[in-house]
């Protein structure tokens, strides 16, 4: 996919930076210390499909092409990146509008299942129209790779050095994809953990990594807790193994079991805990 990307209708305004320095007064040992701190930026990002508003998310204004493609895939709005015919990044005074043009066939499907979402950063199910949609049936992941505990540790060790924005701000999540023999294929960061995963999905799709068996041969890694929405997104792209540094929710474990995803969490340098389908990990 090679969607068209324009900074604005007139090409005069670039997206906001991903971070900015802010003055602050610190207190150390009871004494005030003046200085600055680098803060992660948030911006309103709107998703517009063929002139129809679909969602507004608060997100880090970086890797917006990846965000547009990944959100579209993980939400089932498209089945393949090639179904996006055009992509324009239109910077507005109040935020950024991702204007996505769909293929004719996908446009008809989009109109048939359109839903509205609007919410703060990290809100993965905001605006769904029914309880059933929040607990929708997930596709079962078919890929059956095998990884050793040493490979999981090796993959996790690649995360921190690649988290450039988090090193500056200590305020963003990351999602990464690791494959044996290739190492860390891609990593994306965002103030919202769902946004970080969507950006990663988009980056992989745009690089040709979404097709089977590429996703089925690697580890999907998260620096956040695991909620059901993240498992749903992983299932939509066929990721067989999900590794997170924090704990999952009970519903996320249930969803991972349903989708045939191996869910490992509370992952540290010295080990991790496996909650579902441990057969993919040679323990």
ROVEXSE-122575 format. One record per residue (C-alpha): x, y, z. Coordinates in Angstrom, 3 decimals, padded with zeros to 6 digits. Example, Ala and Ser with C-alpha at 12.3 -4.5 7.8 and 13.67 -1.06 7.14 Angstrom:
BEGIN
SITE:012.300:-004.500:007.800
SITE:013.670:-001.060:007.140
***
This chain:
BEGIN
SITE:000.000:000.000:000.000
SITE:001.262:003.449:-000.846
SITE:-001.417:005.865:000.379
SITE:-001.018:009.525:-000.356
SITE:000.066:011.531:002.698
SITE:-000.277:015.310:002.790
SITE:000.461:017.494:005.792
SITE:-002.565:019.692:005.221
SITE:-004.840:020.878:002.456
SITE:-002.512:023.811:001.869
SITE:000.636:021.985:002.976
SITE:001.421:024.781:005.438
SITE:001.263:023.062:008.825
SITE:003.137:020.028:010.118
SITE:001.742:017.740:012.831
SITE:002.635:018.710:016.424
SITE:005.870:017.294:017.837
SITE:005.744:014.099:019.889
SITE:007.165:015.859:022.955
SITE:007.992:019.288:024.303
SITE:009.952:020.776:027.194
SITE:008.009:022.360:030.038
SITE:009.424:024.461:032.893
SITE:008.986:022.990:036.331
SITE:010.126:023.438:039.901
SITE:011.348:020.293:041.565
SITE:011.769:019.727:045.270
SITE:014.853:017.806:046.309
SITE:015.671:017.289:049.989
SITE:013.206:020.025:050.824
SITE:014.791:022.573:048.493
SITE:013.233:023.945:045.257
SITE:015.181:023.308:042.073
SITE:014.164:025.025:038.832
SITE:014.474:023.244:035.521
SITE:012.588:021.712:032.620
SITE:011.049:018.333:031.915
SITE:010.288:016.801:028.525
SITE:006.601:015.855:028.343
SITE:004.837:013.552:025.924
SITE:002.488:015.424:023.613
SITE:-001.182:014.533:023.148
SITE:-003.348:015.587:020.224
SITE:-006.860:014.848:019.043
SITE:-006.606:012.467:016.089
SITE:-009.753:012.047:013.997
SITE:-010.348:009.109:011.656
SITE:-012.483:010.050:008.661
SITE:-013.411:007.400:006.102
SITE:-014.702:008.723:002.778
SITE:-015.842:011.968:004.424
SITE:-017.579:010.093:007.275
SITE:-016.270:010.669:010.799
SITE:-015.573:007.374:012.552
SITE:-013.488:007.997:015.671
SITE:-011.557:010.611:017.616
SITE:-008.673:009.451:019.803
SITE:-006.199:011.312:021.979
SITE:-002.803:010.102:020.855
SITE:000.843:010.993:020.388
SITE:001.054:012.818:017.018
SITE:003.761:010.575:015.568
SITE:003.659:007.703:013.038
SITE:000.207:008.802:011.924
SITE:000.274:006.831:008.661
SITE:000.906:003.690:010.698
SITE:-001.892:004.680:013.090
SITE:-004.395:005.075:010.252
SITE:-003.580:001.702:008.714
SITE:-003.256:-000.199:011.988
SITE:-006.481:001.136:013.512
SITE:-008.348:000.303:010.323
SITE:-007.023:-003.271:010.396
SITE:-007.388:-003.987:014.112
SITE:-010.953:-002.649:014.182
SITE:-011.928:-004.769:011.175
SITE:-012.758:-001.715:009.069
SITE:-010.525:-003.148:006.345
SITE:-009.263:-006.659:005.743
SITE:-006.037:-005.695:004.006
SITE:-003.929:-002.558:003.763
SITE:-004.477:-002.501:000.005
SITE:-008.126:-001.578:000.645
SITE:-006.948:001.912:001.593
SITE:-006.734:003.823:-001.673
SITE:-005.676:007.195:-000.265
SITE:-004.538:008.698:003.025
SITE:-004.275:012.393:003.745
SITE:-002.955:013.837:007.006
SITE:-004.815:017.121:007.418
SITE:-003.539:019.221:010.315
SITE:-006.253:021.398:011.835
SITE:-006.097:024.053:014.587
SITE:-007.614:021.607:017.095
SITE:-005.885:018.409:016.010
SITE:-005.191:016.134:013.067
SITE:-007.709:014.592:010.676
SITE:-006.672:011.308:009.065
SITE:-008.687:011.279:005.846
SITE:-008.836:007.729:004.589
SITE:-010.216:006.761:001.202
SITE:-011.459:003.179:000.896
SITE:-011.798:000.912:-002.110
SITE:-015.312:000.629:-003.538
SITE:-015.988:-002.836:-002.102
SITE:-014.702:-001.937:001.338
SITE:-016.653:001.328:001.317
SITE:-019.909:-000.589:001.042
SITE:-018.950:-002.839:003.952
SITE:-017.917:000.170:006.016
SITE:-021.246:001.888:005.549
SITE:-023.030:-001.310:006.560
SITE:-021.233:-001.621:009.903
SITE:-020.390:001.986:010.758
SITE:-020.054:002.856:014.412
SITE:-019.019:005.967:016.351
SITE:-016.200:006.116:018.884
SITE:-014.865:009.067:020.854
SITE:-012.714:008.853:023.933
SITE:-009.524:009.658:025.838
SITE:-006.153:008.072:025.302
SITE:-006.163:004.351:025.921
SITE:-009.923:003.963:025.520
SITE:-010.199:000.905:023.305
SITE:-013.945:000.219:023.387
SITE:-015.370:003.728:023.619
SITE:-018.638:004.114:021.773
SITE:-019.362:000.532:020.766
SITE:-023.057:000.218:020.096
SITE:-023.851:-002.972:022.018
SITE:-022.607:-005.257:024.761
SITE:-022.318:-008.016:022.195
SITE:-019.897:-005.932:020.139
SITE:-017.700:-005.368:023.195
SITE:-017.487:-009.160:023.621
SITE:-017.452:-010.075:019.948
SITE:-016.340:-013.527:018.838
SITE:-012.696:-013.578:017.834
SITE:-010.982:-015.456:015.013
SITE:-008.843:-018.353:016.211
SITE:-005.150:-017.878:015.509
SITE:-003.809:-020.768:013.462
SITE:-000.033:-020.210:013.568
SITE:001.886:-022.561:015.873
SITE:005.442:-021.280:016.339
SITE:007.588:-022.416:019.259
SITE:009.796:-020.191:021.394
SITE:012.174:-020.897:024.245
SITE:012.234:-018.940:027.492
SITE:015.642:-017.644:026.415
SITE:014.145:-016.246:023.199
SITE:011.397:-014.481:025.140
SITE:014.029:-012.903:027.392
SITE:016.097:-011.915:024.354
SITE:013.074:-010.283:022.747
SITE:012.141:-008.382:025.904
SITE:015.684:-007.039:026.209
SITE:015.301:-005.257:022.863
SITE:012.360:-003.125:024.033
SITE:013.937:-000.562:026.352
SITE:016.790:000.533:024.021
SITE:014.248:001.186:021.252
SITE:011.882:003.271:023.406
SITE:013.362:006.646:022.537
SITE:010.283:008.719:023.387
SITE:009.795:006.948:026.713
SITE:013.433:007.574:027.593
SITE:012.710:011.292:027.155
SITE:009.327:011.440:028.871
SITE:008.785:008.295:030.992
SITE:005.139:008.596:030.008
SITE:004.400:006.445:026.947
SITE:003.637:002.811:026.184
SITE:005.302:000.707:023.506
SITE:004.368:-002.238:021.320
SITE:007.037:-004.243:019.535
SITE:007.326:-007.228:017.186
SITE:010.306:-009.599:017.388
SITE:011.238:-012.503:015.107
SITE:013.974:-015.104:015.560
SITE:016.953:-014.337:013.382
SITE:015.728:-010.793:012.711
SITE:015.437:-009.356:016.197
SITE:013.155:-006.391:016.857
SITE:011.407:-005.837:013.521
SITE:009.447:-002.738:014.582
SITE:008.417:-000.769:017.674
SITE:005.943:002.068:018.113
SITE:005.221:004.324:021.111
SITE:002.176:006.304:022.221
SITE:000.519:007.748:025.313
SITE:-002.235:005.174:024.770
SITE:-001.377:001.474:024.877
SITE:-004.069:000.685:022.287
SITE:-002.672:003.389:020.033
SITE:000.860:001.998:020.321
SITE:-000.369:-001.427:019.223
SITE:-002.376:000.031:016.339
SITE:000.677:001.961:015.168
SITE:002.769:-001.194:015.305
SITE:000.149:-003.130:013.341
SITE:000.128:-000.386:010.731
SITE:003.912:-000.313:010.521
SITE:004.055:-004.067:009.972
SITE:001.300:-003.953:007.362
SITE:002.967:-001.143:005.444
SITE:006.248:-003.088:005.513
SITE:004.583:-006.265:004.313
SITE:004.814:-008.054:007.674
SITE:001.090:-008.595:008.194
SITE:000.760:-011.460:005.749
SITE:001.046:-015.009:006.973
SITE:003.414:-016.468:008.007
SITE:005.359:-013.315:009.080
SITE:003.128:-012.378:012.040
SITE:002.814:-016.048:012.889
SITE:006.579:-016.386:013.282
SITE:007.182:-013.756:015.927
SITE:006.365:-012.362:019.351
SITE:004.041:-009.414:019.889
SITE:005.272:-007.489:022.949
SITE:003.584:-004.825:025.095
SITE:004.974:-002.630:027.856
SITE:001.540:-002.219:029.424
SITE:-001.081:-004.269:031.197
SITE:-003.176:-006.489:028.953
SITE:-006.863:-005.651:028.584
SITE:-009.364:-007.433:026.361
SITE:-009.085:-004.801:023.624
SITE:-005.394:-005.566:023.124
SITE:-006.106:-009.277:022.831
SITE:-008.858:-008.529:020.320
SITE:-006.449:-006.505:018.187
SITE:-003.832:-009.261:018.371
SITE:-006.415:-011.822:017.269
SITE:-007.474:-009.669:014.320
SITE:-003.955:-009.779:012.868
SITE:-003.325:-013.447:013.700
SITE:-000.600:-012.947:016.328
SITE:-000.010:-016.301:018.075
SITE:002.029:-015.120:021.077
SITE:001.450:-011.990:023.146
SITE:004.027:-011.065:025.811
SITE:003.443:-008.181:028.233
SITE:005.491:-006.712:031.049
SITE:002.421:-006.143:033.213
SITE:-000.540:-008.279:034.254
SITE:-003.615:-009.182:032.191
SITE:-007.219:-008.704:033.172
SITE:-009.355:-011.779:033.738
SITE:-011.362:-010.973:030.616
SITE:-008.174:-010.642:028.556
SITE:-007.161:-014.151:029.613
SITE:-010.580:-015.455:028.640
SITE:-010.339:-013.771:025.236
SITE:-006.813:-015.075:024.618
SITE:-007.955:-018.583:025.415
SITE:-010.882:-018.217:023.007
SITE:-008.629:-016.892:020.221
SITE:-005.945:-019.592:020.669
SITE:-003.356:-016.966:021.645
SITE:-000.498:-017.777:023.980
SITE:-000.594:-015.028:026.591
SITE:002.513:-014.511:028.725
SITE:002.589:-011.589:031.122
SITE:004.394:-010.086:034.107
SITE:007.466:-010.632:031.966
SITE:010.798:-009.667:033.454
SITE:014.418:-010.456:032.736
SITE:014.239:-013.437:035.092
SITE:010.996:-014.945:033.793
SITE:007.297:-014.592:033.033
SITE:003.909:-016.156:033.727
SITE:001.910:-018.020:031.050
SITE:-001.882:-017.813:031.259
SITE:-003.132:-019.475:028.077
SITE:-001.953:-022.041:025.502
SITE:001.552:-022.686:026.913
SITE:002.323:-025.261:024.214
SITE:004.037:-022.582:022.069
SITE:006.645:-021.943:024.777
SITE:009.290:-024.606:025.346
SITE:009.542:-024.368:029.113
***
